[in-house]
Amino acid sequence: MASSYHELSEENLLEQLDQAKAELRELRFAFGIARSLQKPARVNQLKKNVARIKTVLRARELGIAAQKESSGKGKARKK
């Protein structure tokens, strides 16, 4: 899943970031009221996804994002 973030456009990344933050906020609110969650691991998963998306966005901002090369990286070259 983490590698798929590199393939998304900036608009899609920002949309997914907003969705993940909203879901995380709802889960935290639900936990504050009920003091229990059906899937407590979902909170950690969302936090990690937010961090992954922010990392990809920051790398693109700095210009160090990994660019996929069309030259066939990893293939043997003929001399």
Secondary structure, 3 states (H helix, E strand, C coil): CHHHHHHCCHHHHHHHHHHHHHHHHHHHHHHHHHCCCCCCHHHHHHHHHHHHHHHHHHHHHHCCCCCCCCCCCCCCCCC
